[in-house]
Amino acid sequence: MKPSLHSPHRQLIELRMEHADLDALIDRCEPEAAPDELTLRRLKKRRLVLRDAMERLERQLQPQEPA
C-alpha cells in the first residue's frame, strides 16, 4: 500500500526530516557562539515540539497490544 501525502507515515517522515534539519542548524550555530541567543532558543523549542509530535505519531502507528 502506497502512503498518501497526508498519512501518518508520511507526516512522520516529514517531521523526522525537519527535526534532522534543525539538529544540523543548531549544531552549526553553537560552536560559532550562536548568532542570536533568542533565535537559538526558538530553534531548540521547535525541535522539542517536533520530537513530541513524532512520538505521538509513532504511538499511533504502533499496533495496540491486546489487554
QUITASUL-V436198 format. One record per residue. N is the residue number from 1. PHI is phi in whole degrees, -180 to 180 (NA if undefined). BURIAL is + if it has 24 or more other ideal C-beta (glycine too) atoms within 12 Angstrom, else -. D_FIRST is the distance of its C-alpha to the first C-alpha in Angstrom with 1 decimal. Layout:
# QUITASUL-V436198
n=N phi=PHI burial=BURIAL d_first=D_FIRST
n=N phi=PHI burial=BURIAL d_first=D_FIRST
This chain:
# QUITASUL-V436198
n=1 phi=NA burial=- d_first=0.0
n=2 phi=-85 burial=- d_first=3.8
n=3 phi=-68 burial=- d_first=6.4
n=4 phi=-76 burial=- d_first=9.2
n=5 phi=-65 burial=- d_first=12.6
n=6 phi=-114 burial=- d_first=13.9
n=7 phi=-71 burial=- d_first=11.4
n=8 phi=-58 burial=- d_first=13.3
n=9 phi=-64 burial=- d_first=11.5
n=10 phi=-66 burial=- d_first=12.6
n=11 phi=-60 burial=- d_first=15.9
n=12 phi=-63 burial=+ d_first=16.5
n=13 phi=-61 burial=- d_first=16.1
n=14 phi=-65 burial=- d_first=18.5
n=15 phi=-64 burial=+ d_first=20.9
n=16 phi=-63 burial=- d_first=21.1
n=17 phi=-67 burial=- d_first=21.9
n=18 phi=-65 burial=- d_first=24.6
n=19 phi=-63 burial=+ d_first=26.0
n=20 phi=-64 burial=- d_first=26.4
n=21 phi=-62 burial=- d_first=28.1
n=22 phi=-65 burial=+ d_first=30.4
n=23 phi=-56 burial=- d_first=31.2
n=24 phi=-63 burial=- d_first=32.3
n=25 phi=-64 burial=- d_first=34.3
n=26 phi=-64 burial=+ d_first=36.0
n=27 phi=-62 burial=- d_first=36.9
n=28 phi=-72 burial=- d_first=38.5
n=29 phi=-74 burial=- d_first=40.5
n=30 phi=-58 burial=- d_first=42.0
n=31 phi=-64 burial=- d_first=44.1
n=32 phi=-90 burial=- d_first=45.5
n=33 phi=61 burial=- d_first=47.0
n=34 phi=43 burial=- d_first=44.3
n=35 phi=-58 burial=- d_first=45.2
n=36 phi=-156 burial=- d_first=45.1
n=37 phi=-59 burial=- d_first=44.9
n=38 phi=-64 burial=- d_first=43.5
n=39 phi=-62 burial=- d_first=40.7
n=40 phi=-63 burial=- d_first=39.9
n=41 phi=-64 burial=- d_first=39.9
n=42 phi=-65 burial=- d_first=37.5
n=43 phi=-62 burial=+ d_first=35.1
n=44 phi=-67 burial=- d_first=35.2
n=45 phi=-65 burial=- d_first=34.8
n=46 phi=-61 burial=- d_first=31.7
n=47 phi=-62 burial=+ d_first=30.3
n=48 phi=-65 burial=- d_first=31.0
n=49 phi=-61 burial=- d_first=29.3
n=50 phi=-63 burial=+ d_first=26.1
n=51 phi=-62 burial=- d_first=26.3
n=52 phi=-63 burial=- d_first=26.7
n=53 phi=-64 burial=- d_first=23.7
n=54 phi=-64 burial=+ d_first=21.6
n=55 phi=-63 burial=- d_first=23.0
n=56 phi=-62 burial=- d_first=22.3
n=57 phi=-65 burial=- d_first=18.6
n=58 phi=-62 burial=- d_first=18.4
n=59 phi=-65 burial=- d_first=20.3
n=60 phi=-63 burial=- d_first=17.9
n=61 phi=-81 burial=- d_first=14.9
n=62 phi=-74 burial=- d_first=17.0
n=63 phi=-66 burial=- d_first=17.0
n=64 phi=-73 burial=- d_first=20.3
n=65 phi=-80 burial=- d_first=22.9
n=66 phi=-66 burial=- d_first=24.8
n=67 phi=-75 burial=- d_first=28.3
